[in-house]
Amino acid sequence: MLKNLREYINSVFQRDPAARTVFEVVTTYPGVHALVIHRLSHLLWQWRLKWLARVLSLLARWVTGIEIHPGAKIGRRFFIDHGMGVVIGETATIGDDCTLYHGVTLGGTTWRKEKRHPSLGNNVVVGAGAKILGPINVGDGARVGSNSVVVRDVPAGATVIGIPGRVIGAEKDASKSPHREAMAKKIGFEAYGQTKDILDPVAQVIDLMLDHMHLIDKKMKVLSSTLEAAGIKVNLDLPELEVEALEESQDTAHQKSSENKENS
């Protein structure tokens, strides 16, 4: 249990740059409190202590502003950022590593006692105010834009925006460039958070930089192998990227930016 808690806290730090300490996350994050209470209420729901489970769910709603039905099935490392106004229905299913922002609704569209709420795959991100309605499937790695209303299935890796929600792009070429995705994860940049239909110049520049870094790495390995075959021993191994140092520099920059805003 402690291992799972440590894993969950680490996932919060990866997705929320405002998180500073473990104590702060555990004591002040309503999404964490709502999820802990849901784990207990869901267990009671499975034990058929449904009234007690609903009471705990109601308590979580009063304390956090987040309403999660005890019957909802939620995977690991699920993170609710801010959280106020989030509603998750009874038959909703959420995979691992999903992120929901405030005002999100996973709602039903029928009064019949059947599967009537959405199913989210792994690594799904749902923006603030979005509504996902009905027994639909949202594929792994999908992105739902803020204030969108989704009533149809969403393919894996797609981005959905608008009312009603429409797919504006799917990362079909993600499998063709695993080096870019691997390098992006290594330095903390989510290269596939944007689709090619959304022309983000910053994301495009970073993607080009990742491709260039991969090409340099390949050429260095070829050169090193050729020299060794010729009996020339040189050390052309590139040093590992110091992710911790990168994170520290980002924190320092963020702190300086905050100080400048306060002074102004």
Buried (B, 14 or more C-beta within 10 A) or exposed (E): EEEEEEEBBEBBBEBBEEBEEBEEBBEEBBBBBBBBBBBBBBEBBEEEBBEBBBBBBEEBBEEBBBBBBBBBEBBEBBBBBBBBBBBBBBBBBBBBBBBBBBBBBBBBEEEEEEBBBBBBBBBBBBBBBBBBBBBBBBBBBBBBBBBBBBBEBBBBBBBBBEEEBEBBBBBEEBEEBEBBBEBBEEBEBEBBBBBBEEEEEEBEEBBEBBBEBBEEEEEEEEEBEEEEEEEEEEEEEEEEEEEEEEBEEEEEEEEEEEEEEEEE
